[in-house]
Amino acid sequence: MPSGPSGTKSHATGLPVAGILFDTAEIALIILPLILFYFIQLLVLAVASQRSAVPYQAG
């Protein structure tokens, strides 16, 4: 699963391609749900990783 900079690069290269493939009015209807899904996925995984993290114990 891409996270961090690789996910940002994916959006940065995907949006211009979507602009070529789809009509201008359709781009928002196609891209917005994908961006919202990506954002929700990041939030859920951030919470899950915090809950499953093992506390660090020195020594």
C-alpha positions in Angstrom: 0.0 0.0 0.0 1.5 3.4 -0.9 1.8 5.8 1.9 3.5 9.1 2.4 5.5 10.5 -0.6 4.7 7.7 -3.0 1.0 8.3 -2.6 1.5 12.0 -3.2 3.5 11.2 -6.4 0.7 8.9 -7.5 -1.9 11.7 -7.3 0.5 14.2 -8.9 0.9 12.0 -12.0 -2.6 10.6 -12.0 -4.5 13.9 -12.1 -3.0 15.2 -15.4 -3.7 11.8 -17.0 -7.3 12.0 -15.8 -7.5 15.5 -17.4 -6.5 14.0 -20.7 -8.8 11.0 -20.5 -12.0 12.6 -19.2 -14.0 15.7 -19.8 -13.4 18.6 -17.5 -16.8 18.3 -15.7 -16.3 14.6 -15.1 -12.9 14.9 -13.5 -14.2 16.1 -10.1 -16.8 13.3 -10.0 -14.2 10.7 -10.7 -11.2 12.1 -8.7 -13.0 13.3 -5.5 -14.3 9.9 -4.3 -10.8 8.4 -4.9 -9.1 11.1 -2.9 -11.7 10.8 -0.1 -11.2 7.0 -0.1 -7.4 7.5 0.1 -7.8 10.0 3.0 -10.1 7.8 5.0 -7.7 4.8 4.4 -4.8 6.8 5.8 -6.8 7.8 8.9 -8.0 4.2 9.5 -4.5 2.8 9.1 -2.9 5.5 11.3 -5.3 4.6 14.1 -4.8 0.9 13.6 -1.0 1.3 13.6 -1.1 3.3 16.9 -3.3 0.7 18.6 -1.1 -2.2 17.5 2.2 -0.5 18.2 4.3 -2.2 20.9 5.6 0.3 23.4 9.4 0.7 23.4 11.2 -0.5 26.5 14.8 0.5 27.0 17.2 -2.1 28.3 
